[in-house]
Amino acid sequence: MTRLDVEKTIEELTLGEKVALTAGVDFWHTAAIDRLNIPALRMSDGPNGVRGTRFFNGIPAACFPCATALGATWDTQLLHEIGQLMGEESIAKGAHIVLGPTINIQRSPLGGRGFESFAEDGVLSGTLAGNFCKGIQEKGVAATLKHFVCNDQEHERMAVNSIVTMRALREIYLLPFQLAMRICPTACVMTAYNKVNGTHVSENKQIITDILRKEWKWDGLVMSDWFGTYTTSDAIEAGLDLEMPGKTRWRGSALAHAVSSNKVPEFVLDDRVRNILNLINWVEPLGIPGGAPEKALNRPQDQALLRRAAAESVVLMKNEDNLLPLSKDKSILVIGPNAKIAAYCGGGSASLDPYYTVSPYDGVAAKTNADIQFSQGVYSHKELPLIGPLLKTADDKPGFTFRVYNEPPSSPSRTLVDELHLLRSTGFLMDYINPKINSLTYYIDMEGYFTPSESGIYDFGVTVVGTGRLLIDDELVVDNTKNQRQGSAFFGTATVEERGSKHLNANQTYKVVFEFGTAPTSDLDTRGIVVFGPGGFRFGAARQTTQEDLISAAVTQARTADQVVIFAGLTSEWETEGHDREHMDLPPGTDDMISRVLDANPNTVVVLQSGTPVTMPWIHQTKALLHAWFGGNECGNGIADILYGDVNPSAKLPVSFPVRLQDNPSYLNFRSERGRVLYGEDIYVGYKYYDKINLPPLFPFGHGLSYTTFSRANLSLTTVPEQPTLHDGEPVTATLTVKNTGSVPGAEIIQLWVLPPSVTGVTRPVRELKGFTKVFLNPDEEKQVEIVVEKKLATSWWDEQREKWVSEKGEYGVLVTGTGEEELRGQFTVERTRYWVGL
Ligand code: BGC
């Protein structure tokens, strides 16, 4: 790549070339113009790992803990290091741009992508995101803040109009973007799918041009979310530089025509092109060649960092009688549906093929010096577990063969166009490219051999974006080709899982054939749904059993066990892009299992995994509870480090866990109704609501215990004289001493909240998080810590009449919290009321 003279290049480009630059050419690349040495750019998701250019059968990648897990660390330094590794992972995949982080807001526990965003609070989310992006961009890779803005639910995500007051838009939803940009102006921003107050964001001039570019003085590249461009002229005029993905729907000849007819002035198109060329120059030092090969890093130091992140994200929610940490010398019974699967990330575009995973069971087994037993406890899969890893090919390799044809199985003459060997019996084919495939309609036969170890009735399940038939020894067991029913998998584009069953004998080998036809062969009405290319498939199986049998077995084993730990929770099936959760409960049977095991053995430790809050009707029965999110590659090791006390827990919740879904402030206004969702709770999102109405959640925002104790003392606040103009804002510096008063080393997170005065005639939250820091202390060690907040940011609210932030004069309370109940209080004064706009 050579550096471009941007203005000269704009002069030299033909209209057709300019237009071509403003849209992707495929899922992950922009257009190259060889004549003028303009290279293509490659981009890849983010946000919890860099997948590379292939969803299907791609090169494995590092999987980072999901964003709520990283949010729970409250660790800006860690996020910076994580960002650096993300940058290196991106370079390994030949990608110039990482499509992340996601910094939308968890209005509701139900958001299908809640796991992808750091926090319910803009200060925590924006600060962590800024440090994360700094790490990415220090490596020369462009970071992308997404989804700008108010894409806080999945239901009808492209069609929904988010109706939000300007005050809530500024104070809650734009704030994380604003704060992240202050720490690290990212090279890219991705617009949200939805409308905000009547206009889709990808064509919303107020949001893209007036706020982002003019008010915040940001000069990067704005791209649409995938298939989230809906117009030609409006989107170009509003400031949307790049339509993604390609092939273009709205640019191409439509845009050329709009410019020729002067519907879009050419200088406006030039502005869009300028931002694209500037980005090419920005990433030029990377020296990534066109069509760069994709590699795997997977270095020991990366594994260590991911393990540290996984452990530092685990929240100790409860620990009565110091039940934790566990003893490595006592035997252990491991129970539960999440024990032997690694729930390493949520579903959708954040998901990827990891280098490896460590399940919680593996993590515990690697630590214990004593006997370890396992009991399933309950099945909590939504769809039957993938059968692929249990199959063998005809030549006895694990997995199955995957044979691609242009013609259907019924055709007398079929030509094989591709043959692969796969392990996972699921695939999303949107970026599977094979030049021998003639059209979007093609067929794949998958074949493997299954030898069950137990006799019984087996259930088989088939989910498709397309059509699928599953045959065992040539007998049709599942037919998902007719009367198809809409389901939620594959971004909400797939059928429900259709099932069939068959009795199988132990140790007998059966031939399993799965015949798949791509998306156009489906009879589903896909109106309103963007079908991503050729579709996808999934087939699974499990031996039939009742939940009662599994629970009873676990209860019996737990009764006499030395130590018991339950691993339960959600997986990428339950929390996924394209689909919001229907309720806040754990999967069917789980609560019953946990409660009955706790009855049988009250010293059972419960470890939950989910990206967002869940209900816990058995909470009063449990003495020890960990919340472990989706922890990435090293998920199981990170959990085991905490369980056995090799790492002292320090994480704090980045989202409130309400007792019931109904307690959540968005309860009455979450899903799209007739095309709109009212952000009726206004600025009272998460803890701001629970505080205001004095409704204690089950576990509040910021909650998290430790195996040690800390004390906090000597809070002092220092201010400097106010300046007449509010350019950078004056610092308010809080200093205090923090001491580890327990017997084990540990990290403490200190939070600084500001309590606004009640003189403004507008309601304000009881307290707002404005700063935080993390400090590591050995037993008896004491350190002085400092938290600096900016006076104008720490005191302002958005005045809709003036369309400005206002920092009102008055006395502001300061509250400093950390682990345990102890609170420190102070106050500072704002001398004069001042108004401001800008970053
Ligand atoms: C998601 C984006 C993602 C893009 C590309 C979309 O469905 O909303 O976050 O970057 O796909 O995978």
Residues whose N, C-alpha, C, O or C-beta is under 5 A from the ligand:
A	BS01	BGC	D45 L99 D225 W226 S349
